[in-house]
Amino acid sequence: MIRIDSIWLATEPMDMRSGMEKALARVVSVFGAAQPHCAYLFANRRGNRMKVLVHDGLGVWLAARRLHQGRFSWSSNRHGDQMELNTEQLQALVVGLPWQWLGSDGAIRNH
């Protein structure tokens, strides 16, 4: 498996037609660089599609996910243009659950 040490979420939507080069350029513009062993998440404007770019230390992987019903519970701009997630928050996000309620200690809180 690919080692991922940090998971970063971009709050601004991205055009899901973007391929590897555009997604990598977007990571660099939003996060400053594509760091090794980091995952970068982007959603479309409607919130039903997500792309994940991962730098594994040697190359770059690009994956996509689409919800056929509902939308991803994405963060708003009030948190800035990026934020870091933990593994539990990522797992909740990719299945469409309100990951914002999960704190860093795994406790469920109302945000």
C-alpha positions as CSV (number, residue, x, y, z in Angstrom):
1,M,0.0,0.0,0.0
2,I,0.9,3.6,-0.4
3,R,2.2,5.3,2.8
4,I,0.2,8.5,3.6
5,D,1.4,10.6,6.6
6,S,-0.8,13.7,6.0
7,I,-4.2,14.2,4.4
8,W,-5.0,17.7,3.1
9,L,-8.4,19.0,2.0
10,A,-8.8,21.9,-0.4
11,T,-11.9,23.9,0.3
12,E,-12.3,25.5,-3.1
13,P,-13.9,23.3,-5.8
14,M,-11.9,21.9,-8.7
15,D,-13.0,21.0,-12.2
16,M,-13.2,17.2,-12.2
17,R,-12.2,17.1,-15.9
18,S,-8.7,18.0,-14.7
19,G,-6.1,15.3,-15.3
20,M,-2.9,14.5,-13.5
21,E,-0.9,17.6,-14.6
22,K,-3.7,20.1,-13.8
23,A,-4.4,18.4,-10.5
24,L,-0.7,18.5,-9.6
25,A,-0.6,22.2,-10.6
26,R,-3.6,22.8,-8.4
27,V,-1.9,21.1,-5.4
28,V,1.2,23.3,-5.8
29,S,-0.9,26.5,-6.1
30,V,-3.1,25.7,-3.0
31,F,-0.6,23.9,-0.8
32,G,2.7,25.3,-2.0
33,A,4.1,21.9,-3.0
34,A,3.2,18.3,-3.3
35,Q,5.0,16.8,-0.3
36,P,6.0,13.1,-0.3
37,H,3.6,10.7,1.5
38,C,0.8,13.3,1.5
39,A,-2.7,13.0,0.0
40,Y,-4.6,16.1,-1.3
41,L,-8.4,16.0,-1.7
42,F,-10.5,18.2,-4.0
43,A,-14.2,18.1,-4.7
44,N,-16.3,19.6,-7.6
45,R,-18.7,22.5,-7.1
46,R,-21.8,20.2,-6.7
47,G,-19.9,18.1,-4.0
48,N,-20.7,14.7,-5.5
49,R,-17.2,14.0,-7.0
50,M,-13.8,13.9,-5.4
51,K,-10.3,13.6,-6.7
52,V,-7.3,12.6,-4.5
53,L,-3.8,13.2,-5.5
54,V,-1.1,11.3,-3.6
55,H,2.7,11.8,-3.8
56,D,4.2,8.4,-2.8
57,G,7.8,9.7,-2.7
58,L,8.6,8.5,-6.2
59,G,5.6,9.5,-8.3
60,V,2.1,10.8,-8.2
61,W,-1.2,8.9,-8.1
62,L,-4.6,10.3,-9.0
63,A,-7.8,8.7,-7.9
64,A,-11.5,9.7,-8.3
65,R,-14.6,8.9,-6.4
66,R,-18.2,9.7,-7.2
67,L,-21.4,9.5,-5.1
68,H,-24.4,8.5,-7.0
69,Q,-26.7,9.9,-4.3
70,G,-26.1,12.8,-2.0
71,R,-22.9,14.8,-1.7
72,F,-19.7,14.8,0.2
73,S,-19.7,16.8,3.4
74,W,-17.0,19.2,2.4
75,S,-15.5,22.0,4.4
76,S,-16.3,25.6,3.7
77,N,-14.0,28.5,3.0
78,R,-14.3,29.8,6.5
79,H,-11.5,27.4,7.5
80,G,-9.2,28.9,4.8
81,D,-8.4,27.4,1.5
82,Q,-7.0,24.2,3.0
83,M,-7.2,22.0,6.1
84,E,-5.6,18.8,7.4
85,L,-7.7,15.7,8.1
86,N,-7.0,12.6,10.2
87,T,-7.5,9.0,9.0
88,E,-10.9,8.7,10.7
89,Q,-12.2,11.9,9.2
90,L,-11.0,10.8,5.7
91,Q,-12.8,7.5,6.1
92,A,-16.0,9.3,7.0
93,L,-15.6,11.8,4.2
94,V,-15.2,9.2,1.4
95,V,-18.5,7.5,2.3
96,G,-20.4,10.8,2.6
97,L,-20.7,11.1,6.4
98,P,-20.3,14.4,8.3
99,W,-16.6,13.9,9.2
100,Q,-16.4,17.4,10.8
101,W,-18.1,15.9,13.9
102,L,-15.1,13.7,14.5
103,G,-12.4,15.3,16.5
104,S,-8.7,14.4,16.5
105,D,-9.4,12.1,19.5
106,G,-12.2,10.2,17.7
107,A,-14.9,11.8,19.9
108,I,-18.1,13.0,18.1
109,R,-18.8,16.7,18.7
110,N,-21.4,19.1,17.3
111,H,-19.7,21.7,15.1
